[in-house]
Amino acid sequence: MTEVSPGYFLALAGLLFTIGVVGVLVRRNAIVIFMFIELMLNAVNLFFVTFARMQGNLQGQVLVFFVLVVAAAEVVVGLALILLIARRRASLDVDKVRLLKW
Amino acid sequence: MGLNTPEIELLGIAPEIALVVGALFILIVDAIIGEGGNKWHLWILSTIALGVSIFLAVQAWGSNELQMGDMIAVDGFAAFVKITLAVFALLTVWLSRSYLHRDGIEESEFYGLLLFAVAGMMLMASAADLIMVFLALETFSLALYVLVGFRRTSLTGQESAMKYFLLGAFSSTFLLLGIAFVYGAIGSTQMYGSSAAGAGAQGIATALVSLPAGEFTLLVIATGLLVVGLGFKVAAVPFHMWTPDAYQGAPSPVTGFMAAATKLAGFAALIRLLDAILFPLRGDWRPLVIGIAVLTMVVGSVLAVVQEDLKRLLAYSSIAHAGFVFTGIIASNDRGVSGSLFYLATYGITVLGAFAVIAVLGGRDERRTTVDDFRGLFYESPLLAGALTLFLLSLAGVPATVGFVGKLVVFGAAVEAGYSWLVVVGVLASAVAAFFYLKVLVVMYMQERQEGAEPATSGYGGLATGVIGLAALATVALGLYWSPLIDFAERATFFFSAGG
């Protein structure tokens, strides 16, 4: 088997993170924005794993578990908040949710 | 590979443990007692938990070591921040009791989440590992997202919770990316080099000594990302977009708590990172932080001028105050650190007092929070008007109030470090800021009350009055006799260091 250079993984992780940032800034549906945030978190996970490979220690792989748990906790709170809004309003478009100035 | 089980010493995180246990206890007790009654046990239990936590935090005063497998730094800095946070939380609990009781939304979850949030913030102050910073940040953020939306039938409350959540989650990914880059650069997320775990375990501080110059590029990028991630939490421009919305929609006690405690926790991590750990890289991070500081002071002060809602106005003012704290961090000398701590502690008390007045005057469901609603307040309720006057003057930095002393200390540190021009910007921003504080005062004292306006104060408990009184007392007393607190802050600038 040929060794794949870690540079490719770093590039992929960077690309995923960038897609996430652009998605958050461009899309207007709260759920979709949240999905892009999850994508960014997983891009960071890929960074951690790749760096762990490059550094030759396991710490980075352990950190991924912490990130996964936090992401799961975030989903619990976030979806509850979004659901609360969805019940009272017809749309989840963050541009239309503006009793307060955005 | 050998497996080193870390030595478990609980004194370092005892204040946090007390809070978490207290929060769980409150939730369970409430489940057993059930509905009905006026739920006085909730605030009593919270007060006890916070009191125990303060006691335990005081016990750690004077020690200077790393605990829990080098994850937790137990030092004077952490102790100061923990005690201050617990005091903020005490004031918030007492104020919340009156507020929640009046609005009929007193639930055990509120107190539980508040205590969890304080525990997270305390961990933030003593985190000695970047992953600890991230976990602590998420712990208190997740609790705060729910607290902000606690008026769950209110449309504005829901909206501000969602905005705070989306932007908060977005920003913490940047913090996490910064942590990943630090790991990529030095192979560890420790802040200090490890002393116990043996060779090979290095941290940022030791890596900065051992790595050859020129290999810091990744670390510098990581520093920038960390500043961005933490800058969101302390509401620094250009990462402040969530602040006015979250502050306006949140219940007033929560808003005060966020302005006081979240800022303190975020800055605690920033100060430890920038002024202690990354001090050797200050040539690289200073330009970025100076830019943020200038923008924060100017934008916060200028945008506050056009606000009609008092909570929104104080939100922008809190942004400007974050900028003033940054000047102390940029100085990055002992006076800067102790000045920042003093500033954050006193600003927190003052802003909690201001939001306490708003919570009382806002009435049920916060119907009356615009500046116009406070028209002629002095003639109806002179004491509350007097207290709010005092808090606004202190926020503006008028002499004989504690806000003046705070500004003097951080600006003095910046001058000492050779950043006089930054102080000039700060003073100009304060002058602009004085304008909108005075605008509120003019409305309160010099305008007639509207015809048919409902009475200003309706149904609030003695606890809220006590909080306002305590905050007002502290604002004046510390403004005239500040040396004990400054001494305390100065002795809190001792960070853990490998040399002892």
Interface residues (C-beta under 8 A of the other chain):
Chain A: F17 G20 V24 A30 I33 F34 I37 M40 L41 A43 V44 F47 F48 F51 A52 M54 Q55 G56 N57 Q59 G60 L63 F66 V67 V70 A73 E74 V77 G78 L81 I82 L84 I85 R88 V94 V97 R98 L99 L100 K101 W102
Chain B: I131 F134 L135 E138 L142 Y145 V146 G149 R152 L155 T156 Q158 E159 S160 A161 M162 K163 F165 L166 A169 F170 T173 L176 L177 I179 A180 F181 Y183 G184 G187 S188 T189 M241 P244 D245 Q248 G249
